[in-house]
Amino acid sequence: MAATASSYSITMRLNTAPDHGVVGTVATELAKAGGIVTAIDVAESSHDKLVVDVTCSATNEEHSHELVEVVRGIEGVEVHKVSDRTFLIHLGGKIEVTSKVPLKTRDDLSMAYTPGVGRVSMALAENPDDIRRLTIKGNTVAVVTDGSAVLGLGNIGPGAAMPVMEGKAALFKKFANIDAWPICLASQDTDEIVKAVEMIAPGFGGINLEDIAAPRCFEIEARLRESLDIPVFHDDQHGTAIVVLAALTNALRVVEKELTDVRVVVAGGGAAGSAIVSLLLAGGAKDVVVWDREGLLCKDDSSLSPAKAELAGRTNPRLRRGDLADGLEGADVFIGVSAPGVLKPEWISAMNKGSIVFALANPDPEVDPAEASKYAAVVASGRSDYPNQINNVLAFPGVFRGLLDARASEVTIDMLLRAAEAIAHVVTDAELHPSFIIPSVFHPDVPKAVAAAISGKPAG
């Protein structure tokens, strides 16, 4: 059975007979059904009944429903209420605005608001360079989406994207002490999105584009970088690319190969795939091939879309044609940012000795990591329940911390390469292992190292 996950964790409130042995029966039956009981709390106890809260993890939503039915089938147990713990933490949203200054007296108000605030506004009108210093602009990022490519869920719209953007804002605060705010736009028109971001930009020190579908995201980013004087960073592209290059750097250390010498196959020619290719090439890779719906992208294929034709023009130096299996023959590295199940485990055996497989489609990867491990020397995925999780949280908080600290106006390829190198070097030679090529997202040195690499200032 697949591994359970806390994201499918439920709490059942049960009414039972006043027999604590019933509680043991509940735990036993849940375990038989594949659930993992993480907590049992007696909420009430009387001479005629017990009220018990049982918390357990399931493998997916369907499995959680099955576990409830298992408990309902136990004699002497009534399931009074079931709470999904993931939904509970979203009640009322996950972020809030708080004041950094006291507002307890008339004196406080006179400085924080009228009349004192007027003096500050006039000073900023006369000297706009002080806006970052005297307002939240210097530490604030807009997390902008149109809801067109949310996680692996597709085009679910701006309202449904809000929980994801809230989570992103919470991560900014947790890992880099940056105040970020979700901006979910009710348009998927490129011109309207660009105009909307340009209009709100004065209140932010940086723009984090998020979950905007390709190829629209490419034009939006390019136009905003041209028109704004603050950094614009598309995390689905550049955040992913940074962490992939960091992990690949260390995976190559494990198998004792060099980026300049290996053959790389990238599955997926969308936003993430394109950015990964660009950063790999900038980092010194010479032989990269991209596979997508059309097969192996090749510059002599006149049927490709403009975006994929451009990508093909920078890759596939040997002009390979065919499907993914053909591309993997003699390859050293597979990087998947495409779709579940596109890579059959046995195809990995056609790769060179010491092969590296990054199956990053989320939540279901291109190949089961456990199966891939039977053939590959190093395996990574986007999942937290396997070793070597490739997670953008390793990059974007530190990237924006460094950009804001440096008062940067743009993001450069050189910055991205330095960020990847910084993440990779957090893993020491003593720690490096096929099952440990990338640090934990909770490693305290990661955001500091990335910020220092971006800003050029010492880590503090």
VOGU-3710 file (C-alpha; in Angstrom, 3 decimals, decimal comma):
1> maatassysi> 0,000/0,000/0,000  1,140/3,548/-0,734  2,575/5,596/2,107  0,216/7,622/4,261  0,514/11,400/4,376  -0,353/14,045/6,948  -2,113/16,010/4,185  -4,754/13,248/4,268  -5,069/13,258/8,032  -8,491/13,087/9,675
11> tmrlntapdh> -9,806/13,275/13,211  -12,872/11,184/14,070  -14,927/11,998/17,164  -16,322/8,710/18,421  -18,966/7,853/20,985  -18,291/4,440/22,503  -19,329/2,274/25,404  -17,384/2,994/28,646  -14,840/0,314/27,779  -11,318/1,457/27,021
21> gvvgtvatel> -10,762/-1,846/25,225  -12,954/-0,503/22,432  -10,350/2,209/21,819  -7,717/-0,469/21,271  -10,016/-2,235/18,835  -10,418/0,987/16,846  -6,645/1,439/16,611  -6,144/-2,178/15,576  -8,807/-2,101/12,851  -7,488/1,172/11,453
31> akaggivtai> -3,977/-0,302/11,262  -5,321/-3,383/9,450  -6,948/-1,057/6,908  -3,662/0,753/6,252  -4,266/3,825/8,408  -1,638/5,222/10,756  -3,068/6,321/14,105  -1,164/9,359/15,324  -3,252/10,378/18,342  -6,038/9,043/20,564
41> dvaesshdkl> -7,544/11,480/23,047  -10,381/10,810/25,478  -12,413/14,029/25,322  -15,099/12,954/27,786  -15,544/10,013/30,150  -18,657/9,065/32,108  -20,269/5,963/33,546  -22,286/5,356/30,378  -20,014/6,447/27,491  -16,632/7,626/26,263
51> vvdvtcsatn> -16,077/10,439/23,774  -12,820/9,746/21,937  -10,945/11,737/19,264  -8,930/9,482/16,976  -6,503/11,094/14,526  -5,057/9,025/11,701  -3,310/9,465/8,364  -4,480/7,949/5,090  -2,869/7,513/1,677  -5,411/9,663/-0,180
61> eehshelvev> -8,893/11,120/0,156  -10,644/7,904/-0,902  -8,648/5,938/1,656  -9,662/8,369/4,411  -13,329/7,682/3,603  -12,619/3,949/3,740  -11,075/4,313/7,197  -14,185/6,077/8,466  -16,330/3,200/7,191  -14,045/0,700/8,945
71> vrgiegvevh> -14,651/2,449/12,269  -18,384/2,705/11,611  -18,398/-1,079/11,251  -17,029/-1,674/14,761  -19,700/-2,760/17,190  -20,320/-0,306/20,002  -18,755/2,646/18,167  -20,655/5,641/16,773  -18,825/8,054/14,470  -20,184/11,400/15,617
81> kvsdrtflih> -18,082/13,731/13,453  -15,178/13,598/11,012  -12,812/16,549/10,525  -10,261/16,851/7,738  -7,234/18,408/9,446  -5,948/20,013/6,238  -9,252/21,840/5,771  -9,306/22,860/9,426  -6,035/24,782/9,164  -7,439/26,697/6,190
91> lggkievtsk> -10,505/28,012/8,031  -10,376/31,804/7,752  -7,193/31,669/5,667  -3,585/31,110/6,725  -2,152/34,642/6,846  -3,030/37,997/8,396  -1,854/41,602/8,661  -0,598/42,840/12,026  0,707/46,233/13,103  4,409/46,588/13,883
101> vplktrddls> 3,822/49,687/15,982  1,633/50,209/19,072  -1,762/51,815/18,495  -2,950/52,224/22,081  -3,137/55,970/22,607  -4,056/59,166/20,809  -0,322/59,932/20,759  0,355/56,643/18,904  -2,294/57,458/16,307  -0,954/60,967/15,757
111> maytpgvgrv> 2,388/59,528/14,631  1,294/56,350/12,863  -1,591/58,077/11,122  -2,768/61,674/10,924  -1,328/64,214/11,279  2,207/62,775/11,552  1,955/60,440/8,559  1,441/63,422/6,282  4,983/64,627/6,980  6,373/61,265/5,927
121> smalaenpdd> 4,290/61,210/2,742  5,505/64,665/1,752  9,103/63,640/2,417  8,644/60,629/0,107  7,077/62,783/-2,580  10,207/64,945/-2,471  12,627/62,008/-2,239  11,170/58,791/-3,756  14,404/56,891/-3,104  13,353/56,684/0,560
131> irrltikgnt> 10,139/54,747/-0,189  11,838/51,373/0,365  13,255/52,599/3,685  10,146/54,258/5,147  7,410/51,878/3,906  6,780/48,164/3,612  7,984/48,236/-0,009  11,501/47,290/1,056  10,346/43,951/2,479  7,193/43,105/0,550
141> vavvtdgsav> 6,597/40,731/-2,367  3,473/40,278/-4,474  2,659/36,621/-5,197  0,778/36,967/-8,492  -1,287/34,302/-10,254  -4,118/33,989/-12,725  -4,991/30,492/-11,494  -4,277/28,910/-14,868  -1,717/26,257/-13,838  -2,097/25,642/-10,118
151> lglgnigpga> 0,158/22,852/-8,837  -0,886/19,744/-10,777  -4,534/20,774/-10,668  -4,655/22,752/-13,902  -6,714/25,823/-14,733  -8,842/26,116/-11,576  -9,092/29,912/-11,489  -7,914/32,694/-9,167  -10,262/32,000/-6,244  -9,334/28,342/-6,003
161> ampvmegkaa> -5,663/29,338/-6,266  -5,875/31,478/-3,127  -4,951/28,735/-0,601  -1,796/27,967/-2,584  -0,798/31,624/-2,771  -1,523/32,073/0,952  0,740/29,129/1,642  3,442/30,705/-0,485  3,137/33,934/1,490  3,409/31,999/4,758
171> lfkkfanida> 6,608/30,330/3,510  8,109/33,703/2,605  7,534/34,850/6,175  8,718/31,640/7,829  11,947/31,165/5,891  13,018/34,716/4,987  10,938/37,084/7,170  9,462/38,637/4,019  5,925/40,021/4,001  4,275/38,569/0,902
181> wpiclasqdt> 0,680/38,896/-0,230  -1,463/36,835/-2,643  -2,599/38,744/-5,715  -5,061/36,490/-7,559  -6,134/38,156/-10,799  -9,520/37,588/-12,448  -8,038/37,544/-15,939  -5,983/35,199/-18,072  -5,308/37,825/-20,712  -1,614/38,628/-21,036
191> deivkavemi> -2,096/42,360/-21,577  -4,463/42,685/-18,613  -2,154/40,736/-16,303  0,858/42,827/-17,270  -1,095/46,047/-16,780  -2,474/44,935/-13,399  0,978/44,054/-12,068  2,448/47,296/-13,373  -0,280/49,223/-11,549  0,304/47,558/-8,156
201> apgfgginle> 4,109/47,455/-8,413  4,729/50,714/-6,465  3,669/48,952/-3,267  6,055/46,009/-3,596  9,784/45,375/-3,621  9,502/42,320/-5,853  7,067/40,307/-7,967  6,799/36,522/-7,639  4,823/35,130/-10,579  3,171/31,851/-9,681
211> diaaprcfei> 1,147/29,125/-11,386  0,631/30,939/-14,705  0,383/28,588/-17,676  2,961/28,415/-20,456  3,568/29,919/-22,921  1,716/32,984/-21,554  3,983/33,095/-18,500  7,061/33,671/-20,673  5,701/36,828/-22,270  4,302/38,143/-18,978
221> earlresldi> 7,641/37,760/-17,242  9,613/39,263/-20,119  7,361/42,303/-20,412  7,297/42,950/-16,665  11,067/42,666/-16,416  11,309/45,265/-19,161  8,807/47,717/-17,659  9,393/47,480/-13,892  12,276/48,688/-11,744  11,849/45,842/-9,236
231> pvfhddqhgt> 12,851/42,171/-9,697  10,359/39,810/-11,348  10,820/36,109/-10,616  8,653/33,279/-11,975  9,101/30,611/-9,324  7,685/27,759/-11,410  10,510/28,431/-13,840  13,508/29,795/-12,012  12,893/28,477/-8,510  12,528/24,972/-9,882
241> aivvlaaltn> 15,608/25,371/-12,070  17,755/26,553/-9,151  16,875/23,586/-6,931  17,205/21,082/-9,781  20,693/22,368/-10,633  21,665/22,299/-6,946  20,495/18,707/-6,575  22,087/17,675/-9,867  25,388/19,242/-8,827  25,474/16,997/-5,780
251> alrvvekelt> 24,133/13,923/-7,588  26,978/14,271/-10,080  29,385/14,472/-7,144  27,982/11,143/-5,945  28,458/9,372/-9,294  31,726/11,230/-10,020  30,646/12,846/-13,279  30,837/16,417/-14,603  27,920/18,473/-15,935  29,920/19,330/-19,038
261> dvrvvvaggg> 30,280/15,628/-19,916  26,847/14,140/-19,251  23,852/13,634/-21,513  20,641/15,024/-20,011  17,046/14,255/-21,003  14,403/16,716/-19,775  10,800/15,503/-19,957  8,490/18,501/-20,308  8,978/21,580/-22,451  6,768/23,926/-20,442
271> aagsaivsll> 7,702/26,679/-18,021  9,746/24,543/-15,631  11,408/22,481/-18,354  12,448/25,536/-20,353  13,957/27,234/-17,317  15,794/24,077/-16,247  17,291/23,745/-19,722  18,387/27,392/-19,736  20,106/27,094/-16,357  21,759/23,766/-17,219
281> laggakdvvv> 23,168/25,253/-20,411  24,337/28,345/-18,538  25,961/26,050/-15,976  27,997/24,275/-18,637  25,846/21,390/-19,907  26,586/20,547/-23,543  24,174/17,739/-24,416  20,547/18,320/-23,372  17,523/16,828/-25,126  13,900/17,774/-24,377
291> wdregllckd> 11,005/15,344/-24,748  7,375/16,451/-24,873  4,103/15,385/-26,515  5,701/15,767/-29,949  8,531/13,400/-29,011  12,172/14,451/-28,759  12,255/18,133/-29,719  14,511/18,709/-32,699  15,278/21,947/-34,536  14,567/20,373/-37,947
301> dsslspakae> 10,923/19,689/-36,950  8,882/22,424/-38,637  5,670/21,410/-36,850  6,788/22,677/-33,423  5,149/25,675/-31,756  7,294/28,841/-31,584  8,152/28,258/-27,903  9,169/24,637/-28,461  11,001/25,468/-31,673  13,072/27,997/-29,734
311> lagrtnprlr> 13,774/25,359/-27,082  14,714/22,790/-29,725  17,077/25,306/-31,302  19,118/25,439/-28,086  19,174/21,693/-27,401  19,543/18,255/-28,996  22,940/18,797/-30,649  22,909/15,232/-32,006  19,470/15,807/-33,635  17,944/12,763/-31,990
321> rgdladgleg> 14,346/11,914/-32,942  11,916/9,454/-31,379  10,152/8,930/-28,084  11,330/9,158/-24,478  12,756/5,643/-24,459  14,888/6,525/-27,493  16,190/9,636/-25,783  17,200/7,735/-22,662  19,525/5,341/-24,510  23,031/6,297/-23,437
331> advfigvsap> 21,837/9,213/-21,294  23,260/9,960/-17,854  20,481/12,119/-16,376  16,676/12,157/-16,588  14,815/15,220/-15,281  11,031/14,983/-15,401  8,716/17,976/-15,088  5,925/16,503/-17,152  3,226/13,975/-16,238  2,703/10,866/-14,077
341> gvlkpewisa> 3,881/7,504/-15,329  5,571/8,581/-18,575  8,834/6,830/-17,651  8,800/3,035/-17,446  11,327/1,851/-14,831  12,963/-0,646/-17,166  13,871/2,141/-19,628  16,366/3,395/-17,051  18,477/0,299/-17,667  19,312/1,703/-21,127
351> mnkgsivfal> 20,944/4,742/-19,512  24,653/4,873/-18,727  26,084/3,396/-15,555  25,654/5,730/-12,579  22,401/7,129/-13,951  20,481/9,910/-12,215  16,681/10,146/-12,248  14,744/13,200/-11,052  11,009/12,445/-11,343  9,458/15,747/-10,289
361> anpdpevdpa> 5,843/15,661/-11,505  3,651/16,348/-8,469  1,872/14,759/-6,703  2,412/11,670/-8,895  5,893/11,449/-10,458  6,933/10,246/-13,909  8,106/6,979/-12,348  7,710/5,481/-8,901  10,888/6,469/-7,025  11,153/3,069/-5,371
371> easkyaavva> 11,033/1,330/-8,773  13,481/3,796/-10,283  15,932/3,081/-7,454  16,282/-0,487/-8,742  18,021/0,859/-11,836  19,388/4,351/-11,085  22,278/5,318/-8,820  20,547/8,475/-7,554  16,788/9,168/-7,506  14,966/12,344/-6,494
381> sgrsdypnqi> 11,320/13,416/-6,630  9,048/16,238/-5,555  7,542/14,127/-2,785  8,255/14,445/0,914  7,788/10,723/1,600  10,920/9,704/-0,343  14,573/10,792/0,019  15,858/13,736/-2,002  12,828/15,989/-2,238  13,276/18,722/-4,866
391> nnvlafpgvf> 11,324/21,605/-3,349  11,231/25,246/-4,456  11,100/26,314/-0,805  14,861/25,801/-0,837  15,214/28,664/-3,313  12,603/31,396/-3,467  12,701/32,723/0,141  16,466/33,199/0,042  16,376/34,528/-3,512  13,951/37,301/-2,606
401> rglldarase> 15,709/37,992/0,704  18,885/38,619/-1,253  17,122/40,684/-3,923  15,425/42,891/-1,339  18,587/43,290/0,742  20,516/44,361/-2,345  17,670/46,597/-3,555  18,063/44,791/-6,849  16,075/45,846/-9,883  16,417/42,603/-11,822
411> vtidmllraa> 17,169/38,880/-11,617  20,140/37,628/-13,638  21,244/34,179/-14,795  24,426/34,641/-12,778  22,328/35,134/-9,627  20,453/31,893/-10,322  23,706/29,966/-10,813  25,113/31,351/-7,547  21,922/30,423/-5,704  22,095/26,837/-6,978
421> eaiahvvtda> 25,744/26,585/-5,958  24,931/27,930/-2,491  22,194/25,323/-1,922  24,424/22,513/-3,151  27,281/23,491/-0,833  25,056/23,339/2,260  25,444/19,549/1,906  28,941/18,729/3,145  31,179/15,995/1,772  30,589/14,021/4,967
431> elhpsfiips> 26,816/14,219/4,491  26,697/13,549/0,750  25,030/10,244/-0,096  22,789/8,872/-2,893  19,858/9,371/-0,516  21,011/12,828/0,635  21,911/15,138/-2,227  19,812/18,130/-1,164  19,345/19,781/2,247  16,065/19,830/4,129
441> vfhpdvpkav> 13,803/22,825/3,537  14,078/23,400/7,300  17,883/23,637/7,268  18,548/27,090/8,774  21,612/27,736/6,617  19,809/27,440/3,272  17,929/30,779/3,029  20,912/32,625/4,499  23,318/31,066/2,017  21,022/31,749/-0,940
451> aaaisgkpag> 20,400/35,342/0,154  24,136/35,951/0,473  24,753/34,437/-2,945  22,130/36,692/-4,521  23,020/39,932/-2,718  26,773/39,496/-2,520  26,593/40,286/1,207  27,938/37,891/3,884  25,391/35,429/5,312  24,078/36,606/8,629
//
